Amino acid sequence: MSEDEVVEKVMLKKQAVKSFVPVDKLGEIAVFLSAENATTVSGSVFTLDGGWSAQ
């Protein structure tokens, strides 16, 4: 099985959006949570998993 097949048929099989979450998206949520606008955010969970947990 090729690397591309492993990614498609194994790693992304149950992924709703069929792609990995890009690193820049993780950075964007970190920047948001560090910003003044997020001072009232507490006790929240931000799931960036491409729909994995929705299965």
LOPA-101138 format. One record per atom (N, C-alpha, C, O): chain; residue number from 1; x, y, z; atom name. Coordinates in pm, whole numbers. Layout:
BEGIN
rec mol: A&seq: NUM&c1: X&c2: Y&c3: Z&atom: CA
...
***
This chain:
BEGIN
rec mol: A&seq: 1&c1: 86&c2: -118&c3: 0&atom: N
rec mol: A&seq: 1&c1: 0&c2: 0&c3: 0&atom: CA
rec mol: A&seq: 1&c1: 91&c2: 124&c3: 0&atom: C
rec mol: A&seq: 1&c1: 184&c2: 133&c3: 80&atom: O
rec mol: A&seq: 2&c1: 64&c2: 217&c3: -89&atom: N
rec mol: A&seq: 2&c1: 145&c2: 338&c3: -96&atom: CA
rec mol: A&seq: 2&c1: 113&c2: 433&c3: 19&atom: C
rec mol: A&seq: 2&c1: 12&c2: 418&c3: 89&atom: O
rec mol: A&seq: 3&c1: 201&c2: 530&c3: 38&atom: N
rec mol: A&seq: 3&c1: 178&c2: 628&c3: 143&atom: CA
rec mol: A&seq: 3&c1: 47&c2: 704&c3: 122&atom: C
rec mol: A&seq: 3&c1: -28&c2: 727&c3: 217&atom: O
rec mol: A&seq: 4&c1: 19&c2: 741&c3: -2&atom: N
rec mol: A&seq: 4&c1: -106&c2: 811&c3: -33&atom: CA
rec mol: A&seq: 4&c1: -229&c2: 725&c3: -3&atom: C
rec mol: A&seq: 4&c1: -330&c2: 775&c3: 45&atom: O
rec mol: A&seq: 5&c1: -219&c2: 595&c3: -30&atom: N
rec mol: A&seq: 5&c1: -330&c2: 504&c3: 0&atom: CA
rec mol: A&seq: 5&c1: -351&c2: 491&c3: 150&atom: C
rec mol: A&seq: 5&c1: -465&c2: 486&c3: 196&atom: O
rec mol: A&seq: 6&c1: -243&c2: 486&c3: 227&atom: N
rec mol: A&seq: 6&c1: -254&c2: 477&c3: 373&atom: CA
rec mol: A&seq: 6&c1: -324&c2: 601&c3: 428&atom: C
rec mol: A&seq: 6&c1: -412&c2: 592&c3: 512&atom: O
rec mol: A&seq: 7&c1: -282&c2: 718&c3: 378&atom: N
rec mol: A&seq: 7&c1: -345&c2: 842&c3: 423&atom: CA
rec mol: A&seq: 7&c1: -494&c2: 840&c3: 390&atom: C
rec mol: A&seq: 7&c1: -577&c2: 869&c3: 476&atom: O
rec mol: A&seq: 8&c1: -527&c2: 806&c3: 266&atom: N
rec mol: A&seq: 8&c1: -667&c2: 810&c3: 222&atom: CA
rec mol: A&seq: 8&c1: -753&c2: 701&c3: 284&atom: C
rec mol: A&seq: 8&c1: -863&c2: 729&c3: 332&atom: O
rec mol: A&seq: 9&c1: -704&c2: 578&c3: 283&atom: N
rec mol: A&seq: 9&c1: -786&c2: 463&c3: 323&atom: CA
rec mol: A&seq: 9&c1: -780&c2: 429&c3: 471&atom: C
rec mol: A&seq: 9&c1: -867&c2: 358&c3: 523&atom: O
rec mol: A&seq: 10&c1: -678&c2: 479&c3: 541&atom: N
rec mol: A&seq: 10&c1: -665&c2: 447&c3: 683&atom: CA
rec mol: A&seq: 10&c1: -680&c2: 572&c3: 769&atom: C
rec mol: A&seq: 10&c1: -770&c2: 581&c3: 852&atom: O
rec mol: A&seq: 11&c1: -590&c2: 668&c3: 748&atom: N
rec mol: A&seq: 11&c1: -586&c2: 784&c3: 836&atom: CA
rec mol: A&seq: 11&c1: -706&c2: 877&c3: 819&atom: C
rec mol: A&seq: 11&c1: -755&c2: 934&c3: 917&atom: O
rec mol: A&seq: 12&c1: -755&c2: 894&c3: 695&atom: N
rec mol: A&seq: 12&c1: -865&c2: 986&c3: 672&atom: CA
rec mol: A&seq: 12&c1: -998&c2: 915&c3: 650&atom: C
rec mol: A&seq: 12&c1: -1098&c2: 980&c3: 617&atom: O
rec mol: A&seq: 13&c1: -1002&c2: 787&c3: 666&atom: N
rec mol: A&seq: 13&c1: -1123&c2: 709&c3: 639&atom: CA
rec mol: A&seq: 13&c1: -1245&c2: 762&c3: 715&atom: C
rec mol: A&seq: 13&c1: -1352&c2: 778&c3: 658&atom: O
rec mol: A&seq: 14&c1: -1228&c2: 789&c3: 843&atom: N
rec mol: A&seq: 14&c1: -1340&c2: 836&c3: 925&atom: CA
rec mol: A&seq: 14&c1: -1343&c2: 987&c3: 942&atom: C
rec mol: A&seq: 14&c1: -1425&c2: 1040&c3: 1017&atom: O
rec mol: A&seq: 15&c1: -1256&c2: 1056&c3: 871&atom: N
rec mol: A&seq: 15&c1: -1247&c2: 1202&c3: 880&atom: CA
rec mol: A&seq: 15&c1: -1359&c2: 1264&c3: 795&atom: C
rec mol: A&seq: 15&c1: -1367&c2: 1234&c3: 676&atom: O
rec mol: A&seq: 16&c1: -1442&c2: 1347&c3: 852&atom: N
rec mol: A&seq: 16&c1: -1556&c2: 1405&c3: 781&atom: CA
rec mol: A&seq: 16&c1: -1514&c2: 1491&c3: 663&atom: C
rec mol: A&seq: 16&c1: -1578&c2: 1486&c3: 558&atom: O
rec mol: A&seq: 17&c1: -1410&c2: 1569&c3: 677&atom: N
rec mol: A&seq: 17&c1: -1369&c2: 1661&c3: 570&atom: CA
rec mol: A&seq: 17&c1: -1260&c2: 1602&c3: 481&atom: C
rec mol: A&seq: 17&c1: -1218&c2: 1666&c3: 385&atom: O
rec mol: A&seq: 18&c1: -1215&c2: 1481&c3: 510&atom: N
rec mol: A&seq: 18&c1: -1117&c2: 1409&c3: 429&atom: CA
rec mol: A&seq: 18&c1: -986&c2: 1484&c3: 407&atom: C
rec mol: A&seq: 18&c1: -924&c2: 1472&c3: 302&atom: O
rec mol: A&seq: 19&c1: -944&c2: 1561&c3: 506&atom: N
rec mol: A&seq: 19&c1: -814&c2: 1626&c3: 502&atom: CA
rec mol: A&seq: 19&c1: -768&c2: 1654&c3: 645&atom: C
rec mol: A&seq: 19&c1: -849&c2: 1661&c3: 737&atom: O
rec mol: A&seq: 20&c1: -639&c2: 1669&c3: 660&atom: N
rec mol: A&seq: 20&c1: -584&c2: 1701&c3: 792&atom: CA
rec mol: A&seq: 20&c1: -608&c2: 1847&c3: 823&atom: C
rec mol: A&seq: 20&c1: -620&c2: 1930&c3: 733&atom: O
rec mol: A&seq: 21&c1: -616&c2: 1880&c3: 951&atom: N
rec mol: A&seq: 21&c1: -631&c2: 2019&c3: 992&atom: CA
rec mol: A&seq: 21&c1: -496&c2: 2087&c3: 971&atom: C
rec mol: A&seq: 21&c1: -396&c2: 2045&c3: 1029&atom: O
rec mol: A&seq: 22&c1: -492&c2: 2192&c3: 889&atom: N
rec mol: A&seq: 22&c1: -364&c2: 2260&c3: 864&atom: CA
rec mol: A&seq: 22&c1: -311&c2: 2328&c3: 991&atom: C
rec mol: A&seq: 22&c1: -387&c2: 2376&c3: 1075&atom: O
rec mol: A&seq: 23&c1: -179&c2: 2332&c3: 1003&atom: N
rec mol: A&seq: 23&c1: -114&c2: 2391&c3: 1119&atom: CA
rec mol: A&seq: 23&c1: -156&c2: 2536&c3: 1137&atom: C
rec mol: A&seq: 23&c1: -170&c2: 2582&c3: 1250&atom: O
rec mol: A&seq: 24&c1: -175&c2: 2609&c3: 1027&atom: N
rec mol: A&seq: 24&c1: -212&c2: 2750&c3: 1040&atom: CA
rec mol: A&seq: 24&c1: -348&c2: 2767&c3: 1106&atom: C
rec mol: A&seq: 24&c1: -371&c2: 2869&c3: 1171&atom: O
rec mol: A&seq: 25&c1: -438&c2: 2670&c3: 1093&atom: N
rec mol: A&seq: 25&c1: -567&c2: 2677&c3: 1161&atom: CA
rec mol: A&seq: 25&c1: -549&c2: 2663&c3: 1312&atom: C
rec mol: A&seq: 25&c1: -620&c2: 2727&c3: 1389&atom: O
rec mol: A&seq: 26&c1: -456&c2: 2579&c3: 1353&atom: N
rec mol: A&seq: 26&c1: -426&c2: 2566&c3: 1495&atom: CA
rec mol: A&seq: 26&c1: -369&c2: 2697&c3: 1548&atom: C
rec mol: A&seq: 26&c1: -401&c2: 2740&c3: 1659&atom: O
rec mol: A&seq: 27&c1: -285&c2: 2759&c3: 1469&atom: N
rec mol: A&seq: 27&c1: -228&c2: 2888&c3: 1507&atom: CA
rec mol: A&seq: 27&c1: -334&c2: 2996&c3: 1518&atom: C
rec mol: A&seq: 27&c1: -327&c2: 3081&c3: 1607&atom: O
rec mol: A&seq: 28&c1: -432&c2: 2993&c3: 1428&atom: N
rec mol: A&seq: 28&c1: -537&c2: 3094&c3: 1431&atom: CA
rec mol: A&seq: 28&c1: -618&c2: 3087&c3: 1560&atom: C
rec mol: A&seq: 28&c1: -652&c2: 3191&c3: 1616&atom: O
rec mol: A&seq: 29&c1: -649&c2: 2968&c3: 1607&atom: N
rec mol: A&seq: 29&c1: -726&c2: 2957&c3: 1732&atom: CA
rec mol: A&seq: 29&c1: -639&c2: 3000&c3: 1850&atom: C
rec mol: A&seq: 29&c1: -690&c2: 3058&c3: 1947&atom: O
rec mol: A&seq: 30&c1: -509&c2: 2973&c3: 1844&atom: N
rec mol: A&seq: 30&c1: -418&c2: 3018&c3: 1950&atom: CA
rec mol: A&seq: 30&c1: -411&c2: 3170&c3: 1954&atom: C
rec mol: A&seq: 30&c1: -413&c2: 3229&c3: 2062&atom: O
rec mol: A&seq: 31&c1: -404&c2: 3233&c3: 1838&atom: N
rec mol: A&seq: 31&c1: -401&c2: 3379&c3: 1831&atom: CA
rec mol: A&seq: 31&c1: -532&c2: 3436&c3: 1885&atom: C
rec mol: A&seq: 31&c1: -531&c2: 3533&c3: 1961&atom: O
rec mol: A&seq: 32&c1: -643&c2: 3377&c3: 1845&atom: N
rec mol: A&seq: 32&c1: -773&c2: 3424&c3: 1896&atom: CA
rec mol: A&seq: 32&c1: -779&c2: 3416&c3: 2048&atom: C
rec mol: A&seq: 32&c1: -820&c2: 3511&c3: 2114&atom: O
rec mol: A&seq: 33&c1: -739&c2: 3302&c3: 2103&atom: N
rec mol: A&seq: 33&c1: -748&c2: 3283&c3: 2248&atom: CA
rec mol: A&seq: 33&c1: -651&c2: 3374&c3: 2324&atom: C
rec mol: A&seq: 33&c1: -669&c2: 3398&c3: 2443&atom: O
rec mol: A&seq: 34&c1: -549&c2: 3423&c3: 2255&atom: N
rec mol: A&seq: 34&c1: -454&c2: 3515&c3: 2316&atom: CA
rec mol: A&seq: 34&c1: -497&c2: 3661&c3: 2304&atom: C
rec mol: A&seq: 34&c1: -437&c2: 3748&c3: 2366&atom: O
rec mol: A&seq: 35&c1: -600&c2: 3687&c3: 2226&atom: N
rec mol: A&seq: 35&c1: -643&c2: 3823&c3: 2198&atom: CA
rec mol: A&seq: 35&c1: -736&c2: 3878&c3: 2307&atom: C
rec mol: A&seq: 35&c1: -794&c2: 3804&c3: 2386&atom: O
rec mol: A&seq: 36&c1: -747&c2: 4007&c3: 2307&atom: N
rec mol: A&seq: 36&c1: -835&c2: 4076&c3: 2402&atom: CA
rec mol: A&seq: 36&c1: -980&c2: 4029&c3: 2389&atom: C
rec mol: A&seq: 36&c1: -1052&c2: 4021&c3: 2488&atom: O
rec mol: A&seq: 37&c1: -1024&c2: 3999&c3: 2267&atom: N
rec mol: A&seq: 37&c1: -1162&c2: 3955&c3: 2244&atom: CA
rec mol: A&seq: 37&c1: -1197&c2: 3824&c3: 2314&atom: C
rec mol: A&seq: 37&c1: -1314&c2: 3792&c3: 2332&atom: O
rec mol: A&seq: 38&c1: -1096&c2: 3747&c3: 2352&atom: N
rec mol: A&seq: 38&c1: -1121&c2: 3618&c3: 2414&atom: CA
rec mol: A&seq: 38&c1: -1115&c2: 3621&c3: 2566&atom: C
rec mol: A&seq: 38&c1: -1113&c2: 3515&c3: 2630&atom: O
rec mol: A&seq: 39&c1: -1110&c2: 3739&c3: 2625&atom: N
rec mol: A&seq: 39&c1: -1096&c2: 3746&c3: 2771&atom: CA
rec mol: A&seq: 39&c1: -1216&c2: 3687&c3: 2845&atom: C
rec mol: A&seq: 39&c1: -1204&c2: 3648&c3: 2961&atom: O
rec mol: A&seq: 40&c1: -1330&c2: 3681&c3: 2781&atom: N
rec mol: A&seq: 40&c1: -1448&c2: 3625&c3: 2848&atom: CA
rec mol: A&seq: 40&c1: -1469&c2: 3477&c3: 2815&atom: C
rec mol: A&seq: 40&c1: -1566&c2: 3416&c3: 2861&atom: O
rec mol: A&seq: 41&c1: -1380&c2: 3420&c3: 2736&atom: N
rec mol: A&seq: 41&c1: -1390&c2: 3278&c3: 2703&atom: CA
rec mol: A&seq: 41&c1: -1328&c2: 3198&c3: 2816&atom: C
rec mol: A&seq: 41&c1: -1210&c2: 3213&c3: 2847&atom: O
rec mol: A&seq: 42&c1: -1408&c2: 3115&c3: 2878&atom: N
rec mol: A&seq: 42&c1: -1356&c2: 3029&c3: 2985&atom: CA
rec mol: A&seq: 42&c1: -1439&c2: 2902&c3: 2990&atom: C
rec mol: A&seq: 42&c1: -1560&c2: 2903&c3: 2964&atom: O
rec mol: A&seq: 43&c1: -1375&c2: 2795&c3: 3024&atom: N
rec mol: A&seq: 43&c1: -1444&c2: 2667&c3: 3034&atom: CA
rec mol: A&seq: 43&c1: -1496&c2: 2616&c3: 2901&atom: C
rec mol: A&seq: 43&c1: -1594&c2: 2541&c3: 2898&atom: O
rec mol: A&seq: 44&c1: -1434&c2: 2657&c3: 2792&atom: N
rec mol: A&seq: 44&c1: -1479&c2: 2617&c3: 2659&atom: CA
rec mol: A&seq: 44&c1: -1381&c2: 2520&c3: 2596&atom: C
rec mol: A&seq: 44&c1: -1262&c2: 2521&c3: 2626&atom: O
rec mol: A&seq: 45&c1: -1433&c2: 2436&c3: 2508&atom: N
rec mol: A&seq: 45&c1: -1350&c2: 2343&c3: 2433&atom: CA
rec mol: A&seq: 45&c1: -1365&c2: 2377&c3: 2287&atom: C
rec mol: A&seq: 45&c1: -1476&c2: 2387&c3: 2235&atom: O
rec mol: A&seq: 46&c1: -1253&c2: 2395&c3: 2220&atom: N
rec mol: A&seq: 46&c1: -1252&c2: 2421&c3: 2077&atom: CA
rec mol: A&seq: 46&c1: -1189&c2: 2299&c3: 2010&atom: C
rec mol: A&seq: 46&c1: -1069&c2: 2275&c3: 2021&atom: O
rec mol: A&seq: 47&c1: -1271&c2: 2223&c3: 1942&atom: N
rec mol: A&seq: 47&c1: -1225&c2: 2100&c3: 1879&atom: CA
rec mol: A&seq: 47&c1: -1190&c2: 2127&c3: 1734&atom: C
rec mol: A&seq: 47&c1: -1277&c2: 2164&c3: 1655&atom: O
rec mol: A&seq: 48&c1: -1065&c2: 2108&c3: 1700&atom: N
rec mol: A&seq: 48&c1: -1017&c2: 2127&c3: 1563&atom: CA
rec mol: A&seq: 48&c1: -971&c2: 1992&c3: 1511&atom: C
rec mol: A&seq: 48&c1: -851&c2: 1965&c3: 1503&atom: O
rec mol: A&seq: 49&c1: -1066&c2: 1908&c3: 1477&atom: N
rec mol: A&seq: 49&c1: -1031&c2: 1772&c3: 1438&atom: CA
rec mol: A&seq: 49&c1: -1092&c2: 1732&c3: 1303&atom: C
rec mol: A&seq: 49&c1: -1096&c2: 1613&c3: 1270&atom: O
rec mol: A&seq: 50&c1: -1139&c2: 1828&c3: 1227&atom: N
rec mol: A&seq: 50&c1: -1195&c2: 1797&c3: 1095&atom: CA
rec mol: A&seq: 50&c1: -1319&c2: 1710&c3: 1098&atom: C
rec mol: A&seq: 50&c1: -1351&c2: 1644&c3: 999&atom: O
rec mol: A&seq: 51&c1: -1388&c2: 1709&c3: 1209&atom: N
rec mol: A&seq: 51&c1: -1511&c2: 1630&c3: 1221&atom: CA
rec mol: A&seq: 51&c1: -1489&c2: 1492&c3: 1278&atom: C
rec mol: A&seq: 51&c1: -1584&c2: 1414&c3: 1287&atom: O
rec mol: A&seq: 52&c1: -1366&c2: 1459&c3: 1317&atom: N
rec mol: A&seq: 52&c1: -1337&c2: 1324&c3: 1369&atom: CA
rec mol: A&seq: 52&c1: -1425&c2: 1290&c3: 1489&atom: C
rec mol: A&seq: 52&c1: -1478&c2: 1179&c3: 1497&atom: O
rec mol: A&seq: 53&c1: -1443&c2: 1383&c3: 1582&atom: N
rec mol: A&seq: 53&c1: -1519&c2: 1354&c3: 1703&atom: CA
rec mol: A&seq: 53&c1: -1670&c2: 1348&c3: 1678&atom: C
rec mol: A&seq: 53&c1: -1744&c2: 1309&c3: 1768&atom: O
rec mol: A&seq: 54&c1: -1715&c2: 1385&c3: 1561&atom: N
rec mol: A&seq: 54&c1: -1857&c2: 1382&c3: 1530&atom: CA
rec mol: A&seq: 54&c1: -1905&c2: 1244&c3: 1485&atom: C
rec mol: A&seq: 54&c1: -2025&c2: 1224&c3: 1465&atom: O
rec mol: A&seq: 55&c1: -1815&c2: 1150&c3: 1471&atom: N
rec mol: A&seq: 55&c1: -1855&c2: 1017&c3: 1422&atom: CA
rec mol: A&seq: 55&c1: -1933&c2: 939&c3: 1525&atom: C
rec mol: A&seq: 55&c1: -1973&c2: 826&c3: 1499&atom: O
***
